[in-house]
Amino acid sequence: MDKVLVEIFVPVANTSFDVFIPQTSKMSEIVQLVSGTFTELSGGKFKANAESVLCDAKTGDIFNINLSVYELGIHNGSKLILI
């Protein structure tokens, strides 16, 4: 399984995490996975819920959760924001 290394910034915790994510996974799976993990890693500052989303850090565009990481053009070094 091919993975890409991305940086995910969590504004509410004012911290970033480098994460490997599989290119074939749907964004809905990635959001669920990272939001749960970051709830723990942020010491509870970030609280995952059904409205959590990942955005492109450059444009602020919210990623379509029905598309795969590959289809969205996310690659090594991409910067994302979790809100």
LINSUL-V572942 format. One record per residue. N is the residue number from 0. SS is DSSP state (alpha for helix, beta for strand, coil for the rest). PSI is psi in radians with two decimals (NA if undefined). Layout:
N,SS,PSI ; N,SS,PSI
This chain:
0,coil,2.18 ; 1,coil,2.37 ; 2,beta,2.72 ; 3,beta,2.59 ; 4,beta,2.07 ; 5,beta,2.79 ; 6,beta,2.20 ; 7,beta,2.10 ; 8,beta,2.34 ; 9,beta,1.71 ; 10,alpha,-0.71 ; 11,alpha,-0.47 ; 12,alpha,-0.09 ; 13,coil,0.83 ; 14,beta,2.75 ; 15,beta,2.65 ; 16,beta,2.43 ; 17,beta,2.25 ; 18,beta,2.40 ; 19,beta,2.23 ; 20,beta,2.48 ; 21,beta,2.37 ; 22,coil,-0.45 ; 23,coil,-0.16 ; 24,coil,2.53 ; 25,beta,2.60 ; 26,alpha,-0.54 ; 27,alpha,-0.68 ; 28,alpha,-0.71 ; 29,alpha,-0.78 ; 30,alpha,-0.80 ; 31,alpha,-0.77 ; 32,alpha,-0.92 ; 33,alpha,-0.59 ; 34,alpha,-0.68 ; 35,alpha,-0.75 ; 36,alpha,-0.76 ; 37,alpha,-0.38 ; 38,alpha,-0.75 ; 39,alpha,-0.82 ; 40,alpha,-0.46 ; 41,coil,0.06 ; 42,coil,0.48 ; 43,coil,-0.01 ; 44,coil,-0.68 ; 45,coil,2.29 ; 46,coil,2.01 ; 47,coil,2.48 ; 48,coil,-3.13 ; 49,coil,-0.26 ; 50,coil,0.08 ; 51,coil,2.41 ; 52,coil,2.76 ; 53,beta,2.37 ; 54,beta,2.78 ; 55,beta,2.21 ; 56,coil,-0.51 ; 57,coil,-0.79 ; 58,coil,-0.40 ; 59,coil,0.03 ; 60,coil,2.37 ; 61,beta,2.31 ; 62,coil,2.47 ; 63,coil,2.09 ; 64,coil,-0.18 ; 65,coil,-0.10 ; 66,coil,2.72 ; 67,beta,2.88 ; 68,coil,-0.75 ; 69,coil,-0.82 ; 70,coil,-0.50 ; 71,coil,-0.13 ; 72,coil,0.34 ; 73,coil,2.31 ; 74,coil,3.08 ; 75,coil,2.27 ; 76,coil,-0.08 ; 77,coil,2.54 ; 78,beta,2.19 ; 79,beta,2.80 ; 80,beta,2.31 ; 81,beta,2.07 ; 82,coil,NA
